[in-house]
Amino acid sequence: MNDLFSGTTGGTTELSSAQVDTPAGPLTILVNRDGAVRAAGWTSEVETLLAVVHPSLRAPVRPRADLGAVTRAVRSYLDGELTAIDAVAVEQHSGGEFMTHAWQTLRQVKPGEPVTYTGFAELSGRPRAVRAAAAACARNAAALFVPCHRVLRTDGSLGGFRWGLDVKRWLLGHERPLTGS
């Protein structure tokens, strides 16, 4: 996995966007020229998604029908290959060492094995930083690829999700391990 959480734009002068239909609604994805995801979310409005990208990583957006490997990874994920999104590069501006580490840690939370905010803080190496862990989820622009939907409240309830609790509920249900015979 090649993650760029430094905020360096690498001279990107344009972003590409595409939309993938999912059972939870349209997933719009913004990528840089190298194919690293800068933002992803359940909206059909590119401007809504661009607003969650750190200003230093924003650029004009060019719509495309397909984003190549990123679109293929999302489709594979939707078809049940839940780890297909793990190899997709992500580029976000963190603004701090903990946020960067927290996002990298989120990418290690396995599908079907959600953690609590307290557990996420512990995994991130700062067990008392539950609010900071929650802030990392809230500031995450690359939903799905940095799977903040896999973090739950201590009591097991859903908590929040920028793209709505119905989407979070669908994602967690989709990732639930199959049980039975």
C-alpha positions in Angstrom: 0.0 0.0 0.0 1.4 3.3 -1.0 0.0 6.1 1.1 0.9 9.7 0.9 -0.3 11.6 3.9 2.3 14.4 3.7 0.2 16.9 1.8 2.7 17.2 -1.0 0.8 17.7 -4.3 3.6 16.5 -6.6 2.7 19.3 -9.0 -0.8 18.0 -9.6 -2.7 20.6 -11.7 -5.8 18.5 -12.2 -7.9 15.9 -10.4 -10.0 13.2 -12.1 -13.4 12.2 -10.8 -15.6 9.2 -11.5 -18.7 7.8 -10.0 -19.4 4.2 -9.1 -23.0 3.0 -8.4 -23.2 1.1 -5.1 -26.1 -0.4 -3.2 -25.6 2.5 -0.8 -25.8 5.1 -3.5 -23.4 6.8 -5.9 -19.8 6.8 -4.7 -17.8 9.6 -6.2 -14.0 9.4 -6.2 -11.3 12.0 -6.8 -7.8 11.0 -7.7 -4.6 12.8 -8.5 -2.7 12.3 -11.7 -0.9 9.2 -10.3 -4.2 7.6 -9.3 -4.0 8.2 -5.6 -7.4 8.8 -4.0 -7.7 12.3 -2.5 -11.4 12.0 -1.6 -14.3 9.5 -1.9 -17.8 9.8 -0.6 -21.4 8.9 -1.2 -22.5 11.9 -3.2 -23.1 12.6 -6.8 -21.9 16.2 -6.3 -18.2 16.6 -7.1 -18.2 20.0 -5.5 -19.5 18.5 -2.2 -16.7 16.0 -2.3 -14.0 18.6 -3.3 -15.0 20.6 -0.2 -13.6 17.9 2.1 -10.2 17.8 0.4 -7.6 19.9 2.2 -7.2 23.2 0.3 -3.5 22.4 -0.5 -4.6 19.3 -2.4 -7.5 20.8 -4.4 -7.3 21.3 -8.1 -9.7 21.6 -11.1 -11.6 18.4 -11.6 -12.0 16.6 -14.8 -14.8 14.0 -15.0 -14.0 10.6 -16.4 -16.1 7.5 -17.0 -13.6 5.3 -15.2 -10.5 5.7 -13.0 -8.8 2.4 -14.1 -7.4 0.5 -11.2 -9.3 2.5 -8.6 -12.7 1.8 -10.3 -11.7 -1.9 -10.7 -10.8 -2.1 -6.9 -14.2 -0.6 -5.9 -16.1 -3.0 -8.2 -14.2 -5.9 -6.8 -14.9 -4.8 -3.3 -18.6 -4.5 -4.1 -18.5 -8.0 -5.6 -17.2 -9.4 -2.2 -13.4 -9.1 -2.5 -13.3 -6.9 0.5 -9.5 -6.4 0.5 -9.4 -5.1 -3.1 -9.4 -1.5 -1.9 -6.4 -2.1 0.4 -3.8 -1.6 -2.3 -5.2 1.7 -3.6 -3.0 4.6 -2.8 -4.4 7.5 -0.8 -3.2 11.1 -0.6 -4.5 13.3 2.2 -3.1 16.3 4.1 -3.0 15.4 7.8 -1.7 18.5 9.5 0.0 16.4 12.1 1.9 13.2 13.0 -1.0 11.6 15.0 -3.5 12.2 12.2 -1.2 10.6 9.6 -0.5 7.6 11.8 -4.2 7.3 12.7 -5.2 7.2 9.0 -2.5 4.6 8.3 -3.8 2.6 11.3 -7.4 2.8 10.0 -6.2 1.1 6.8 -5.1 -1.9 8.9 -8.6 -2.4 10.4 -9.9 -5.5 8.7 -13.3 -5.8 7.0 -15.8 -7.5 9.3 -13.7 -6.6 12.4 -14.8 -3.1 13.4 -13.2 -1.5 16.4 -14.5 1.1 18.9 -13.1 4.6 19.1 -11.3 3.5 22.3 -9.9 0.5 20.5 -8.9 2.7 17.5 -7.0 5.1 19.9 -5.2 2.1 21.4 -4.3 0.8 18.0 -3.0 4.2 17.1 -0.6 4.1 20.1 -2.4 6.7 22.2 -5.1 5.0 24.3 -6.1 8.2 26.0 -6.6 10.1 22.7 -10.1 8.9 22.0 -11.2 12.3 20.9 -8.2 12.6 18.6 -9.1 9.2 17.1 -12.6 10.4 16.5 -11.3 13.6 14.9 -9.2 11.5 12.5 -12.4 9.7 11.4 -14.2 13.0 11.1 -11.4 14.6 9.0 -10.9 11.6 6.7 -11.7 12.6 3.1 -11.0 9.2 1.6 -14.0 7.2 2.9 -14.0 3.6 2.0 -10.2 3.6 1.2 -9.4 4.9 4.7 -12.2 2.9 6.3 -13.5 5.1 9.1 -16.8 3.3 8.8 -15.2 0.4 10.7 -15.0 2.5 13.9 -18.0 2.2 16.3 -18.9 3.8 19.7 -17.9 2.0 22.8 -21.4 0.6 23.2 -21.3 -0.9 19.7 -23.6 1.7 18.2 -22.7 3.2 14.9 -21.7 6.7 16.0 -21.3 9.2 13.1 -20.3 9.0 9.5 -20.0 12.0 7.1 -22.0 10.2 4.4 -24.9 9.0 6.7 -25.6 6.2 9.0 -27.5 4.2 6.3 -24.3 4.1 4.2 -22.2 3.1 7.3 -24.8 0.4 8.2 -24.7 -0.9 4.6 -20.8 -1.0 4.5 -20.6 -2.8 7.8 -23.3 -5.3 6.7 -21.5 -5.9 3.4 -18.2 -6.6 5.3 -19.8 -8.9 7.9 -18.2 -12.3 7.7 -20.5 -15.0 6.4 -21.4 -17.5 9.1 -23.2 -20.8 9.0 -22.8 -23.9 7.0 
